Amino acid sequence: MRVLVTGGSGFVGRHVVRRLAIDHEVITVQRRVRFPSPSPVRDVELDLAELTADGLAGAVGGTLDVVIHLAELSNDPLGQNRPEITYKINHEGSLHLANAARDAGVRRFVYASSCSVYGVGSGNFLDESSPVNPQTAYADCKVRVERDVSLLASDRFSVVFLRNATAYGPSPRMRFDIVLNDLCALARTRKKIAMVSDGSPWRPIVHIEDICEAMRCAAEAPASAINREIFNVGQTSENYRVREIAQIVAEAFPGCEVSAGPPSQDNRSYRVRFDKIASRLPGFKARWTAAQGADELRRLFERIELSQETYEYRAFTRLKQLKYLLRTGQIDEDLFWRPQ
């Protein structure tokens, strides 16, 4: 198949294009190609906000079979920084892309949603049929995209939504603003995890490789298995309280101490079931556990001699990097790259 990946240079996207390129022709689209993809993946400079069906076909040199959409402002703190821009990019921009893809004859649209749409749960396990309760602009945009893009689905244009648990794992575009990665970096560089809250909120977490496998399966499955479907991505055993994740990390990093703080004002807490994806998405099986992921990062950090200076570097925390790009005039107030 010919597969277009938006956000292919990002934390998850780097892994997605590598995995898909084994069996398919993969193209990434970026407004400015700053991080070229490895061969044989082809990068195309294209502004998704100004995209048309003809422009999409012309840029990629013909028809596409699948679009996998990852290119959005990427987490709750970043989304809350400028909510109005978050809605413009994450909701309006994603809907615009889906319409252009459908009109260009693309047969399938795979959207990277998030388990953050559940927001505040009742304490019970939530599944794809449970009410959503988004608490942030980022999560609310995910709900809106699922709602609006599902209306575009037809026998000729399949749409599928992957609600990923909180990701973790290494990447060429590393992030330390996600919980397990952050705690592992603290354990390595400070030998102490001092939580700012009591760590009681629940979070489902998932390794980046399991997310990539879900995207591959969603791209390759029969349309009848995925069209108009929502899949939580992860496995039910991988729901933890944050303090439990901290303890798992401490066990992987000998000599690391863990301490807790007061209850947090952040009320986001949810446990999620993943039975549907395990039974109904052909070929998918989640393989990673938090303990395996923490051990993987420990071995990586030892090999590269991760320092506190590197851990705190702005490029590895999305909101820090965004503020730097704004401060230095590299992007404008609407978060578009300025001319070089």
C-alpha positions as CSV (number, residue, x, y, z in Angstrom):
1,M,0.0,0.0,0.0
2,R,0.9,3.7,-0.3
3,V,0.6,5.1,3.2
4,L,0.9,8.8,4.2
5,V,1.9,9.5,7.8
6,T,1.4,13.0,9.2
7,G,3.6,13.7,12.2
8,G,6.1,11.1,10.9
9,S,9.0,12.9,12.4
10,G,7.6,12.9,16.0
11,F,8.0,10.7,19.1
12,V,5.5,8.1,17.9
13,G,5.8,8.9,14.1
14,R,9.4,7.9,13.8
15,H,8.5,4.4,15.0
16,V,5.4,4.2,12.8
17,V,7.2,5.0,9.6
18,R,10.0,2.6,10.4
19,R,7.6,-0.2,11.0
20,L,5.3,0.4,8.0
21,A,8.2,0.9,5.6
22,I,9.0,-2.8,6.0
23,D,6.0,-3.8,3.9
24,H,4.6,-0.6,2.3
25,E,5.5,2.6,0.5
26,V,5.6,5.3,3.2
27,I,5.4,9.1,2.7
28,T,5.5,11.7,5.5
29,V,4.2,15.2,5.2
30,Q,5.7,18.1,7.1
31,R,5.3,21.9,6.7
32,R,9.1,22.1,7.0
33,V,11.3,19.1,6.8
34,R,13.6,19.6,9.8
35,F,14.1,15.9,10.7
36,P,14.4,13.9,7.5
37,S,13.1,10.3,7.6
38,P,15.4,7.3,7.1
39,S,15.4,5.7,3.7
40,P,13.2,4.5,1.9
41,V,10.6,6.8,3.5
42,R,9.9,9.9,1.4
43,D,9.3,13.3,3.0
44,V,7.0,15.9,1.4
45,E,6.8,19.5,2.4
46,L,3.1,20.4,2.6
47,D,1.0,22.7,4.8
48,L,-1.9,20.6,6.0
49,A,-3.9,23.8,6.9
50,E,-4.0,24.7,3.2
51,L,-4.4,21.2,1.8
52,T,-6.8,20.4,-1.0
53,A,-7.6,17.0,-2.5
54,D,-5.8,17.9,-5.7
55,G,-2.9,19.3,-3.7
56,L,-2.6,16.1,-1.7
57,A,-2.6,13.9,-4.9
58,G,-0.1,16.2,-6.6
59,A,2.3,16.4,-3.6
60,V,2.5,12.6,-3.1
61,G,2.6,11.8,-6.8
62,G,-0.7,9.9,-7.2
63,T,-3.3,8.1,-5.1
64,L,-2.9,7.0,-1.5
65,D,-4.4,3.9,0.2
66,V,-4.1,5.0,3.8
67,V,-3.6,8.2,5.8
68,I,-2.4,7.8,9.4
69,H,-2.8,11.1,11.2
70,L,-0.5,11.9,14.1
71,A,0.3,15.6,13.5
72,E,-1.3,17.6,16.4
73,L,-0.3,19.5,19.4
74,S,0.7,16.6,21.5
75,N,-0.4,16.6,25.1
76,D,-2.6,18.3,27.8
77,P,-0.1,21.0,29.0
78,L,0.8,22.0,25.5
79,G,-2.9,22.2,24.6
80,Q,-3.8,24.3,27.6
81,N,-1.1,26.8,26.8
82,R,-3.1,28.2,23.9
83,P,-6.5,26.5,23.8
84,E,-7.8,28.5,20.9
85,I,-4.8,27.4,18.7
86,T,-5.2,23.8,20.0
87,Y,-8.8,23.7,18.6
88,K,-7.7,25.3,15.3
89,I,-4.9,22.8,14.8
90,N,-6.2,19.6,16.5
91,H,-9.9,19.8,15.7
92,E,-10.4,21.9,12.6
93,G,-7.1,20.9,11.0
94,S,-7.7,17.2,11.5
95,L,-11.2,17.4,10.1
96,H,-9.9,19.4,7.1
97,L,-7.3,16.7,6.4
98,A,-9.9,13.9,6.6
99,N,-12.1,15.7,4.1
100,A,-9.2,16.3,1.7
101,A,-8.2,12.6,2.0
102,R,-11.7,11.4,1.3
103,D,-12.0,13.7,-1.7
104,A,-8.6,12.6,-3.0
105,G,-9.8,9.0,-3.1
106,V,-7.9,7.7,0.0
107,R,-9.6,4.5,1.1
108,R,-8.7,4.6,4.9
109,F,-8.1,7.2,7.6
110,V,-6.5,6.1,10.8
111,Y,-6.7,8.7,13.6
112,A,-4.4,8.7,16.7
113,S,-6.9,9.5,19.5
114,S,-6.2,9.2,23.2
115,C,-7.5,7.5,26.4
116,S,-7.4,11.0,27.9
117,V,-10.9,11.5,26.5
118,Y,-12.2,9.5,29.5
119,G,-10.8,12.3,31.8
120,V,-12.3,11.5,35.2
121,G,-13.7,8.0,35.6
122,S,-15.9,6.6,38.4
123,G,-13.2,4.2,39.5
124,N,-14.7,1.5,37.4
125,F,-13.0,0.2,34.2
126,L,-14.0,2.2,31.1
127,D,-14.3,0.8,27.6
128,E,-15.1,2.2,24.1
129,S,-18.9,2.4,25.0
130,S,-18.3,4.4,28.2
131,P,-19.2,8.1,28.3
132,V,-16.3,10.4,27.6
133,N,-15.4,13.2,30.0
134,P,-12.6,15.3,28.6
135,Q,-10.9,17.7,31.0
136,T,-8.6,19.6,28.7
137,A,-8.6,21.2,25.3
138,Y,-6.4,18.4,24.0
139,A,-8.8,15.7,25.1
140,D,-11.9,17.6,24.0
141,C,-10.4,18.0,20.5
142,K,-9.9,14.2,20.3
143,V,-13.6,13.8,21.1
144,R,-14.6,16.3,18.5
145,V,-12.5,14.7,15.8
146,E,-13.9,11.3,16.5
147,R,-17.4,12.7,16.3
148,D,-16.9,14.7,13.1
149,V,-14.7,12.4,11.1
150,S,-17.0,9.4,11.8
151,L,-19.6,11.2,9.8
152,L,-17.4,11.0,6.7
153,A,-17.2,7.3,6.8
154,S,-18.6,5.2,3.9
155,D,-18.0,2.0,2.1
156,R,-15.4,3.8,0.1
157,F,-13.8,5.7,2.9
158,S,-13.1,3.8,6.1
159,V,-12.2,5.6,9.3
160,V,-10.9,4.1,12.5
161,F,-9.9,5.8,15.8
162,L,-7.1,4.5,18.1
163,R,-7.4,5.7,21.7
164,N,-3.9,5.3,22.8
165,A,-3.0,4.9,26.5
166,T,-0.2,7.2,27.7
167,A,2.9,6.2,25.7
168,Y,6.3,5.4,26.9
169,G,9.6,4.1,25.5
170,P,12.7,5.4,23.6
171,S,12.5,7.3,20.4
172,P,14.8,9.3,18.1
173,R,12.6,12.2,19.0
174,M,12.6,11.5,22.7
175,R,10.1,12.9,25.2
176,F,10.4,13.3,29.0
177,D,7.0,14.9,29.5
178,I,5.2,11.6,29.7
179,V,5.0,9.7,33.0
180,L,7.1,6.6,32.7
181,N,9.8,8.2,30.6
182,D,10.0,11.2,33.0
183,L,10.2,8.9,36.1
184,C,12.9,6.8,34.5
185,A,15.0,9.9,33.7
186,L,14.6,11.2,37.3
187,A,15.7,7.8,38.6
188,R,18.8,7.8,36.4
189,T,19.9,11.4,36.9
190,R,18.8,12.2,40.5
191,K,18.4,8.7,42.0
192,K,15.2,10.0,43.6
193,I,11.6,10.3,42.5
194,A,10.0,13.1,44.5
195,M,6.4,13.1,43.4
196,V,4.6,16.5,43.6
197,S,1.3,14.7,44.4
198,D,0.3,11.6,46.3
199,G,0.4,9.6,43.1
200,S,-3.2,8.2,43.5
201,P,-4.6,9.0,40.0
202,W,-5.0,6.0,37.6
203,R,-3.3,5.9,34.2
204,P,-3.2,3.2,31.5
205,I,0.2,3.2,29.8
206,V,1.4,1.6,26.6
207,H,4.8,1.1,25.0
208,I,5.4,3.0,21.8
209,E,6.0,-0.3,19.9
210,D,2.5,-1.5,20.8
211,I,1.0,1.7,19.5
212,C,2.9,1.2,16.2
213,E,1.6,-2.4,16.0
214,A,-2.0,-1.1,16.5
215,M,-1.5,1.4,13.7
216,R,-0.1,-1.2,11.4
217,C,-3.0,-3.6,12.1
218,A,-5.5,-0.8,11.6
219,A,-4.0,0.1,8.2
220,E,-3.9,-3.5,7.0
221,A,-7.1,-5.0,8.5
222,P,-10.3,-5.7,6.3
223,A,-12.5,-2.6,6.1
224,S,-15.3,-4.5,7.7
225,A,-13.2,-5.0,10.9
226,I,-12.3,-1.4,11.4
227,N,-14.7,1.1,9.7
228,R,-16.3,3.5,12.1
229,E,-14.7,1.6,15.0
230,I,-12.9,3.0,18.1
231,F,-10.2,0.9,19.8
232,N,-8.5,1.6,23.1
233,V,-4.8,0.7,22.6
234,G,-3.1,-1.1,25.4
235,Q,-3.8,-4.0,27.7
236,T,-6.0,-4.1,30.8
237,S,-3.2,-5.3,33.0
238,E,-1.3,-2.0,32.3
239,N,-3.5,0.3,34.4
240,Y,-1.5,1.7,37.3
241,R,-1.7,4.4,39.9
242,V,1.1,6.9,39.3
243,R,2.8,5.9,42.6
244,E,2.8,2.3,41.4
245,I,4.6,3.4,38.2
246,A,7.1,5.2,40.3
247,Q,7.7,2.1,42.4
248,I,8.2,-0.1,39.2
249,V,10.7,2.4,38.0
250,A,12.6,2.5,41.3
251,E,12.9,-1.3,41.2
252,A,14.5,-1.0,37.8
253,F,17.0,1.6,38.9
254,P,18.8,0.3,42.0
255,G,19.3,2.9,44.7
256,C,16.4,5.1,43.6
257,E,14.2,6.5,46.4
258,V,10.5,7.4,46.0
259,S,8.6,10.0,48.0
260,A,5.0,11.3,47.7
261,G,3.5,14.7,48.0
262,P,0.0,16.0,48.9
263,P,-3.1,15.2,46.9
264,S,-3.2,16.9,43.6
265,Q,-5.7,19.4,42.3
266,D,-5.6,17.6,38.9
267,N,-8.7,15.4,39.0
268,R,-7.8,13.3,35.9
269,S,-7.9,9.6,36.8
270,Y,-9.2,6.7,34.7
271,R,-8.8,3.0,34.3
272,V,-9.4,1.5,30.8
273,R,-10.3,-1.9,29.4
274,F,-8.6,-3.1,26.2
275,D,-10.6,-6.3,25.6
276,K,-12.0,-5.0,22.2
277,I,-8.7,-4.4,20.5
278,A,-7.3,-7.8,21.7
279,S,-10.3,-9.7,20.3
280,R,-11.4,-7.6,17.3
281,L,-8.4,-6.0,15.6
282,P,-6.9,-8.7,13.4
283,G,-3.3,-9.4,14.2
284,F,-2.9,-7.1,17.2
285,K,-1.3,-8.2,20.5
286,A,0.1,-5.9,23.1
287,R,3.4,-7.2,24.3
288,W,5.1,-4.7,26.7
289,T,4.7,-4.2,30.4
290,A,5.8,-1.2,32.5
291,A,8.5,-3.3,34.2
292,Q,10.0,-4.2,30.8
293,G,9.8,-0.6,29.6
294,A,11.5,0.7,32.7
295,D,14.3,-1.9,32.3
296,E,14.7,-1.0,28.6
297,L,15.1,2.7,29.4
298,R,17.6,1.9,32.3
299,R,19.8,0.0,29.8
300,L,19.5,2.8,27.3
301,F,20.3,5.6,29.8
302,E,23.3,3.7,31.0
303,R,24.6,3.1,27.5
304,I,24.3,6.8,26.5
305,E,25.3,8.1,30.0
306,L,22.2,10.2,30.3
307,S,23.0,13.3,32.4
308,Q,20.7,15.7,34.2
309,E,21.6,18.4,31.8
310,T,20.4,16.3,28.9
311,Y,17.2,15.2,30.7
312,E,16.3,18.9,31.4
313,Y,17.1,20.1,27.9
314,R,14.1,21.9,26.4
315,A,13.8,19.8,23.2
316,F,12.6,16.8,25.2
317,T,9.6,18.6,26.8
318,R,7.1,19.8,24.2
319,L,5.9,22.9,26.1
320,K,9.5,24.1,26.9
321,Q,10.4,23.7,23.2
322,L,7.3,25.6,22.0
323,K,8.0,28.5,24.3
324,Y,11.6,28.6,23.1
325,L,10.5,28.7,19.5
326,L,8.1,31.5,20.2
327,R,10.6,33.5,22.3
328,T,13.3,33.2,19.5
329,G,10.8,34.1,16.7
330,Q,11.2,30.8,14.9
331,I,7.4,30.4,14.9
332,D,4.6,32.9,14.9
333,E,1.7,33.4,17.4
334,D,-0.3,30.8,15.4
335,L,2.6,28.3,15.9
336,F,3.5,28.3,12.2
337,W,7.1,28.3,11.1
338,R,8.4,31.7,10.0
339,P,10.2,32.0,6.7
340,Q,13.9,31.0,7.1
